[in-house]
């Protein structure tokens, strides 16, 4: 266990599903919290239906309790759990928890020191609050697609669920601070975490510059840089390189202007000059990188101090010596010992150590008996609840 973490010994009741909520609670579980995942008795968490890999990568270090919240007995058991919990995380649309009888005011009456976090797509207020939505919708509304990033920019969805992860990170950070405060002051609070708000916090400043200051013209946008991009090699692979600092541009010119003299044009000697001639600079770099194969560029750039990286798009990623040395990729055996799952460890290293792979993803309802026994239920009582579909 992570004895140094203030989250050690804190219990979070997790009613979330899909990606953002489970990612939020897994971050906190990795950091030491006890997370009790509430699952529907028949199907379990939605992530299980979507595939074991989806579930496994978002639910390690958690306990699973099956509970039918459509029944009075199931609700009564949840109230007992909340009475001694430190936080509740839910990711339903606004109003669902109210209809179940677990609004913030109702839960606060049970446990005033509990931190209650609602993580939703659009937040608890506003005209879109009750809309259905997923990552692509939150990105669209936030202006993400109005921020050009390349000389030849085009609208394309990100390769990962960017807004979902942003929402999870802000929710986890906010919960950590609120739980620390509640522990000290004895008073909880309500957190309205909206995924759209989270990604908007990242995109809004750039949208403002792009369209208020630069009037939507990529050639005038300071963050569209012709020398900070991805370039194709002669064999169809790609290299990423960031030369926008003048010292790095100078190094490139010194090394390659003999074969491509136009690189030494004084118009391109400064960042401002290169940004004023974006198409020419980008064209020159494209020509340069097409002159050699991917492997040739890897060997050549390895001997320089230039900021660059190979663009991994396949399993070679896992053979990269730096990726291997950092040790993030691990496998973890499920708590029943039957399956192994691919895991990416908590991506920050603590000098005090972090036991972030304490337990594999739980099987559905694996900890039901343990948790209910701790509430004072006898084995016979639990058996009746199971026979009646309550757990």
Order of alpha helices (4+ residues) and beta strands (2+ residues): beta-alpha-beta-alpha-alpha-beta-alpha-beta-alpha-alpha-beta-alpha-alpha-beta-alpha-beta-beta-alpha-alpha-alpha-alpha-beta-alpha-beta-beta-alpha-alpha
